[in-house]
């Protein structure tokens, strides 16, 4: 029985192009106690592989976090399958604003310690005692209230290309880092301020809201469905859009345009730009912002060193990746001394 991918990304990409059929990009999550995550993982793989579902899914004893690409013509079958699982019946599906048929090229379902890496000891607080979920209309009202502190629970490379009006955007690399920073900054306002949080699809706020309530914050709110659902409600209900720029997403699209504003700059020349790329050197793969001019000038690389490497024969590049020049072990997303304008 097949429980793993048999096709390479290139082979899958060719099949998608040949099929010429529309695919939906979507995401969902659900906190739920799973007795046997491995068994559940295999059950999902068997059924989703049969439906030609692709994506990146994390399974843990605490639940599921999924980003997927589903054939449009099989969406009803996919939804029927989800509804057949008790804790996933009618789960909210965050459908992408901008579809891309090749957002995912493999089906990767992995059993993890947690569905989102948060560095928290969940046994020390009640993870079900969450903040108040608000829709786009209520969210807009709250963030215009002078008694509100609006916090972006995402990482620096996400908020850099897009965020809400007047949001606090912690300059952090991980979700865990932001928790302590925010608590310290707002320690004198735990009872009198509205703490309003948002993230991409809602999952990080789900845990953060419970954590902050445990830490003594009295008025905790979170944007239900995150930026993805907010953009949909704004469009469907003709609401005022308070989000500037792009929403960073974790698939091959890398972002969705929420407004026409471009609020970031090329990390190499400083020109206004909001295009995230991965360094063309596979031994680096640094995520950074690069304009079209710099991409052409530097062959899609982040530095002169990487540009020299991509011009080497493939076998020499492989040797460098396996040796001391394994750049991916040194660089973080959007963090490197070679990026002049970061």
Secondary structure as GFF3:
##gff-version 3
##sequence-region A 1 342
A	DSSP	alpha_helix	9	19	.	.	.	ID=ss1
A	DSSP	beta_strand	23	31	.	.	.	ID=ss2
A	DSSP	alpha_helix	37	50	.	.	.	ID=ss3
A	DSSP	beta_strand	54	60	.	.	.	ID=ss4
A	DSSP	beta_strand	63	71	.	.	.	ID=ss5
A	DSSP	three_ten_helix	72	74	.	.	.	ID=ss6
A	DSSP	alpha_helix	75	83	.	.	.	ID=ss7
A	DSSP	three_ten_helix	86	88	.	.	.	ID=ss8
A	DSSP	beta_strand	94	95	.	.	.	ID=ss9
A	DSSP	beta_strand	107	111	.	.	.	ID=ss10
A	DSSP	three_ten_helix	122	124	.	.	.	ID=ss11
A	DSSP	beta_strand	132	134	.	.	.	ID=ss12
A	DSSP	alpha_helix	136	143	.	.	.	ID=ss13
A	DSSP	beta_strand	148	152	.	.	.	ID=ss14
A	DSSP	alpha_helix	156	159	.	.	.	ID=ss15
A	DSSP	beta_strand	162	164	.	.	.	ID=ss16
A	DSSP	beta_strand	168	169	.	.	.	ID=ss17
A	DSSP	alpha_helix	175	185	.	.	.	ID=ss18
A	DSSP	three_ten_helix	187	189	.	.	.	ID=ss19
A	DSSP	beta_strand	194	198	.	.	.	ID=ss20
A	DSSP	alpha_helix	203	214	.	.	.	ID=ss21
A	DSSP	beta_strand	220	223	.	.	.	ID=ss22
A	DSSP	alpha_helix	226	237	.	.	.	ID=ss23
A	DSSP	beta_strand	243	248	.	.	.	ID=ss24
A	DSSP	beta_strand	255	257	.	.	.	ID=ss25
A	DSSP	beta_strand	276	278	.	.	.	ID=ss26
A	DSSP	beta_strand	287	289	.	.	.	ID=ss27
A	DSSP	alpha_helix	292	297	.	.	.	ID=ss28
A	DSSP	alpha_helix	304	310	.	.	.	ID=ss29
A	DSSP	alpha_helix	314	322	.	.	.	ID=ss30
A	DSSP	three_ten_helix	327	329	.	.	.	ID=ss31
###
